Amino acid sequence: MKGVNIMLFDLKNVPRVLHNTAQYINNQASILMGEIEDVQNKCEHSWEKVTRYDPKYSPFVDGRHFGSQVIFEFCCSICNRRKPIEGEPYTVCRMCGGNMKHDRFENCGGARVNVNKCRSCGHEYDTT
């Protein structure tokens, strides 16, 4: 077990008569955090997407259709470890977490736009 130092109570702010109790609770919290870390490190994760509404998300270069429910992070349903979604929205799909690949070019207001498409769910995300 890795040593995790948790300090719920700063002893300089605890009355002396309660120092032993506060120190005991701090020690127990550190032990528990170490056990949580051990379980999470040994877990064969079952990642589930965690979504939230992002008012700034728009898959279109011209800024149409702002706001959508998108993946914010992943959470293991077994051990509750969390990890952020990695990669840019044009490489990792914000709808399902799948891989985005270049699909085609389109013209948008005189500019050439790359349309990236998720290979898992078909969601598209534009880039210039």
Secondary structure as the mmCIF struct_conf table of DSSP 4:
data_model
#
loop_
_struct_conf.conf_type_id
_struct_conf.id
_struct_conf.beg_label_comp_id
_struct_conf.beg_label_asym_id
_struct_conf.beg_label_seq_id
_struct_conf.end_label_comp_id
_struct_conf.end_label_asym_id
_struct_conf.end_label_seq_id
BEND BEND1 LEU A 8 PHE A 9
HELX_RH_3T_P HELX_RH_3T_P1 LEU A 11 ASN A 13
BEND BEND2 VAL A 14 VAL A 14
HELX_RH_3T_P HELX_RH_3T_P2 ARG A 16 LEU A 18
HELX_RH_AL_P HELX_RH_AL_P1 HIS A 19 LYS A 42
STRN STRN1 TRP A 47 ASP A 54
TURN_TY1_P TURN_TY1_P1 PRO A 55 LYS A 56
BEND BEND3 PRO A 59 PHE A 60
TURN_TY1_P TURN_TY1_P2 VAL A 61 ASP A 62
BEND BEND4 HIS A 65 HIS A 65
STRN STRN2 SER A 68 CYS A 76
TURN_TY1_P TURN_TY1_P3 SER A 77 CYS A 79
STRN STRN3 ARG A 82 PRO A 84
BEND BEND5 GLY A 87 GLY A 87
TURN_TY1_P TURN_TY1_P4 PRO A 89 THR A 91
STRN STRN4 VAL A 92 VAL A 92
TURN_TY1_P TURN_TY1_P5 ARG A 94 CYS A 96
BEND BEND6 GLY A 97 GLY A 97
STRN STRN5 ASN A 99 ASN A 99
STRN STRN6 MET A 100 CYS A 108
TURN_TY1_P TURN_TY1_P6 GLY A 109 GLY A 110
STRN STRN7 ALA A 111 CYS A 118
TURN_TY1_P TURN_TY1_P7 ARG A 119 CYS A 121
STRN STRN8 GLU A 124 THR A 127
#
